[in-house]
């Protein structure tokens, strides 16, 4: 590794320890799944939070709390027993372009996954095998999740890396579920996907900081950029490259790097 890269690694290592602690949780959408202790409650609430995780962070968390209230603060039980009579309570739910009809489809599809496909972890890991990264896991999950009849607008809420989408929110969700570093932020409750396979949740903050540091050359925040920056981060930590999400995001969002 060059001296310049080594210097950047040292900076990112420092920021990883600065930002990856439980103080991070309160102002982040991950605070919602941290309200639960049961595996299925954590992963369902996390998946729904990741789905609506764009825009103002306070608004995301407020709407996440509303959604959990609508699910009786028991997401797994609610999903398993979800029926037609429950639909009315979601008629006013909206987060930006994610509306009540989108929400109802997500609930129905989650029920389908838990009843017929072993739940969220199995739905992702069944397409994972020994792939270099989670590209196929996300794509195969998407196909399964959208297998129920739906209107086309639903599809924009489940990104597809095979179409070169950065799939930022799904990469973030997988980071939450897979990484297990004992720092108390990420959950590490999924064992069927390895931390080494995770990809960086590429957003405005992580993208801009990566480019300013010279780690990312592509200008678009797309899947090609995700793989480019992830492969660079693997030079810093092959087994856990996405720990640097904390560093890159923190530098951009909290320190205006």
C-alpha positions as CSV (number, residue, x, y, z in Angstrom):
1,X,0.0,0.0,0.0
2,X,1.3,3.5,-0.9
3,X,2.2,6.0,1.8
4,X,-0.8,8.2,0.6
5,X,-3.2,5.3,0.9
6,X,-1.8,4.4,4.3
7,X,-2.4,7.9,5.5
8,X,-6.0,7.8,4.3
9,X,-6.4,4.4,6.0
10,X,-5.1,5.8,9.3
11,X,-7.6,8.7,9.1
12,X,-10.5,6.3,8.3
13,X,-9.5,4.0,11.2
14,X,-9.5,7.0,13.5
15,X,-12.9,8.1,12.4
16,X,-14.3,4.6,12.5
17,X,-13.6,4.4,16.3
18,X,-14.9,8.0,16.7
19,X,-18.3,7.4,15.1
20,X,-19.0,3.7,15.5
21,X,-20.4,3.7,19.1
22,X,-23.8,3.7,20.7
23,X,-23.9,7.5,20.7
24,X,-24.4,7.2,16.9
25,X,-27.7,5.3,17.3
26,X,-30.0,8.0,18.6
27,X,-30.0,10.2,15.5
28,X,-29.8,7.4,13.0
29,X,-32.7,5.3,11.5
30,X,-31.0,2.2,13.1
31,X,-32.4,3.5,16.4
32,X,-35.8,2.0,15.5
33,X,-34.7,-1.7,15.2
34,X,-32.7,-1.1,18.4
35,X,-36.0,-0.9,20.2
36,X,-36.4,-4.6,19.7
37,X,-34.6,-7.8,21.0
38,X,-36.3,-10.6,18.9
39,X,-34.4,-11.4,15.7
40,X,-37.4,-11.2,13.5
41,X,-38.6,-7.9,15.0
42,X,-35.2,-6.4,14.5
43,X,-34.8,-7.5,10.9
44,X,-38.4,-6.5,9.8
45,X,-38.2,-3.1,11.5
46,X,-34.7,-2.6,10.0
47,X,-35.9,-3.5,6.5
48,X,-38.8,-1.1,6.7
49,X,-36.6,1.7,8.2
50,X,-34.0,1.2,5.5
51,X,-36.8,1.4,2.9
52,X,-37.8,4.9,4.0
53,X,-34.3,6.1,4.9
54,X,-34.0,9.0,2.6
55,X,-34.5,12.7,3.3
56,X,-34.5,14.4,6.7
57,X,-33.2,12.0,9.4
58,X,-35.6,13.3,12.1
59,X,-38.6,12.8,9.7
60,X,-37.3,9.2,8.9
61,X,-37.2,8.3,12.6
62,X,-40.6,9.9,13.3
63,X,-42.2,8.0,10.5
64,X,-40.4,4.9,11.6
65,X,-41.9,5.2,15.1
66,X,-45.4,5.8,13.5
67,X,-45.0,2.6,11.5
68,X,-44.0,0.6,14.5
69,X,-47.0,2.0,16.4
70,X,-49.3,0.9,13.5
71,X,-47.7,-2.6,13.8
72,X,-48.5,-2.7,17.6
73,X,-44.7,-2.5,18.4
74,X,-44.5,-6.1,17.4
75,X,-43.5,-6.3,13.7
76,X,-43.1,-10.0,13.3
77,X,-46.3,-11.0,15.0
78,X,-48.2,-8.3,13.1
79,X,-46.7,-9.4,9.8
80,X,-47.7,-13.1,10.4
81,X,-51.2,-12.1,11.3
82,X,-51.7,-9.3,8.8
83,X,-55.1,-9.4,7.0
84,X,-57.5,-7.3,5.0
85,X,-59.0,-5.8,8.2
86,X,-55.6,-4.3,9.2
87,X,-55.2,-2.3,5.9
88,X,-57.3,0.7,7.0
89,X,-54.9,1.7,9.7
90,X,-52.2,2.4,7.1
91,X,-54.4,4.6,4.8
92,X,-52.7,7.8,6.0
93,X,-49.1,6.6,6.2
94,X,-46.7,8.3,3.9
95,X,-43.0,9.1,3.8
96,X,-42.0,11.2,0.8
97,X,-42.9,9.0,-2.2
98,X,-43.5,5.9,-0.1
99,X,-47.3,5.9,0.3
100,X,-49.9,3.8,2.0
101,X,-50.3,1.5,-1.1
102,X,-46.6,0.9,-1.2
103,X,-46.6,0.2,2.5
104,X,-49.4,-2.4,2.2
105,X,-47.6,-4.2,-0.6
106,X,-44.4,-4.4,1.6
107,X,-46.4,-5.8,4.5
108,X,-48.1,-8.4,2.3
109,X,-44.8,-9.4,0.7
110,X,-43.1,-9.7,4.0
111,X,-45.8,-12.0,5.2
112,X,-45.3,-14.1,2.1
113,X,-41.6,-14.3,2.7
114,X,-42.0,-15.4,6.4
115,X,-44.8,-17.9,5.5
116,X,-43.3,-19.4,2.4
117,X,-39.6,-18.6,2.1
118,X,-38.1,-18.7,5.6
119,X,-38.1,-15.0,6.2
120,X,-35.8,-12.1,5.3
121,X,-32.4,-13.7,6.0
122,X,-33.2,-16.7,3.9
123,X,-34.6,-14.5,1.1
124,X,-31.3,-12.7,0.8
125,X,-28.9,-15.6,1.5
126,X,-30.5,-18.0,-0.9
127,X,-29.1,-16.0,-3.8
128,X,-25.8,-15.3,-2.1
129,X,-23.8,-18.5,-2.3
130,X,-20.1,-17.7,-2.4
131,X,-20.4,-14.5,-4.4
132,X,-17.7,-11.9,-4.2
133,X,-20.3,-9.4,-3.0
134,X,-24.0,-9.0,-2.3
135,X,-25.0,-8.0,-5.8
136,X,-26.7,-11.2,-6.6
137,X,-28.1,-11.6,-3.1
138,X,-29.9,-8.2,-3.5
139,X,-31.0,-9.0,-7.0
140,X,-32.5,-12.4,-6.2
141,X,-34.1,-11.0,-3.1
142,X,-35.7,-8.3,-5.2
143,X,-37.2,-10.8,-7.6
144,X,-38.6,-12.8,-4.7
145,X,-40.0,-9.8,-2.9
146,X,-41.7,-8.5,-6.1
147,X,-43.1,-11.9,-7.0
148,X,-46.6,-11.0,-5.7
149,X,-48.9,-9.1,-8.1
150,X,-48.0,-5.4,-7.9
151,X,-48.2,-2.1,-9.7
152,X,-45.0,-1.0,-11.4
153,X,-44.5,2.0,-9.0
154,X,-43.6,-0.4,-6.2
155,X,-40.5,-1.5,-8.0
156,X,-38.7,1.9,-7.5
157,X,-38.7,1.2,-3.7
158,X,-36.6,-2.0,-4.1
159,X,-33.4,-1.1,-6.0
160,X,-31.7,-3.4,-8.5
161,X,-27.9,-3.4,-8.7
162,X,-28.2,-5.4,-12.0
163,X,-29.7,-2.2,-13.4
164,X,-26.6,-0.3,-12.0
165,X,-28.5,1.2,-9.1
166,X,-26.3,1.8,-6.1
167,X,-28.9,0.1,-3.9
168,X,-27.8,2.3,-1.0
169,X,-30.6,1.4,1.4
170,X,-30.4,-2.3,0.9
171,X,-26.6,-2.2,1.3
172,X,-27.2,-0.2,4.5
173,X,-29.8,-2.8,5.7
174,X,-27.3,-5.6,5.0
175,X,-24.6,-3.8,7.0
176,X,-27.0,-3.5,9.9
177,X,-27.8,-7.2,9.8
178,X,-24.4,-8.7,9.0
179,X,-21.6,-6.7,10.7
180,X,-20.8,-7.9,14.2
181,X,-17.9,-5.8,15.7
182,X,-19.2,-5.6,19.3
183,X,-19.4,-1.8,19.1
184,X,-23.2,-1.9,19.7
185,X,-24.4,-0.2,16.5
186,X,-24.7,-2.9,13.8
187,X,-26.6,-6.1,14.9
188,X,-24.6,-8.9,13.4
189,X,-27.6,-11.3,13.7
190,X,-27.3,-12.8,10.2
191,X,-24.6,-15.5,9.8
192,X,-25.4,-16.6,6.2
193,X,-23.7,-13.6,4.6
194,X,-20.1,-12.6,5.4
195,X,-18.9,-9.1,6.3
196,X,-16.4,-9.4,3.5
197,X,-19.2,-9.6,1.0
198,X,-20.9,-6.3,2.0
199,X,-20.8,-3.3,-0.2
200,X,-20.6,0.4,0.8
201,X,-24.0,2.2,1.1
202,X,-23.1,4.9,-1.4
203,X,-24.9,8.2,-0.7
204,X,-24.1,11.9,-1.1
205,X,-21.9,11.9,2.0
206,X,-19.9,8.7,1.5
207,X,-19.6,9.4,-2.3
208,X,-18.4,13.0,-1.9
209,X,-15.9,12.1,0.9
210,X,-14.6,9.1,-1.1
211,X,-14.0,11.4,-4.1
212,X,-12.3,14.1,-2.1
213,X,-9.9,11.5,-0.6
214,X,-9.2,10.2,-4.1
215,X,-10.7,6.8,-3.4
216,X,-13.4,7.0,-6.0
217,X,-13.0,8.2,-9.6
218,X,-16.5,7.7,-11.0
219,X,-18.8,10.7,-10.7
220,X,-22.1,8.8,-10.6
221,X,-23.4,7.2,-7.5
222,X,-24.2,3.9,-9.2
223,X,-23.4,0.2,-8.7
224,X,-20.1,0.5,-10.6
225,X,-19.1,3.2,-8.1
226,X,-20.2,1.0,-5.3
227,X,-17.9,-1.8,-6.4
228,X,-15.0,0.6,-7.1
229,X,-15.0,2.1,-3.7
230,X,-15.7,-1.2,-1.9
231,X,-12.7,-2.8,-3.6
232,X,-10.5,0.1,-2.4
233,X,-11.8,-0.3,1.1
234,X,-11.0,-4.0,1.0
235,X,-7.3,-2.9,0.7
236,X,-7.8,-1.4,4.2
237,X,-9.7,-4.3,5.7
238,X,-10.4,-7.3,3.5
239,X,-12.7,-9.0,6.1
240,X,-14.7,-6.0,7.1
241,X,-14.4,-3.2,4.4
242,X,-17.8,-1.6,5.2
243,X,-16.8,-0.6,8.7
244,X,-15.5,2.5,6.9
245,X,-19.1,3.5,6.1
246,X,-19.0,5.0,9.6
247,X,-15.8,7.0,8.7
248,X,-16.9,8.3,5.3
249,X,-20.5,9.1,6.4
250,X,-19.3,10.7,9.7
251,X,-16.7,12.9,7.9
252,X,-19.4,14.1,5.4
253,X,-22.5,14.4,7.6
254,X,-21.0,15.5,10.9
255,X,-17.7,17.2,10.0
256,X,-18.6,18.6,6.5
257,X,-15.3,17.2,5.2
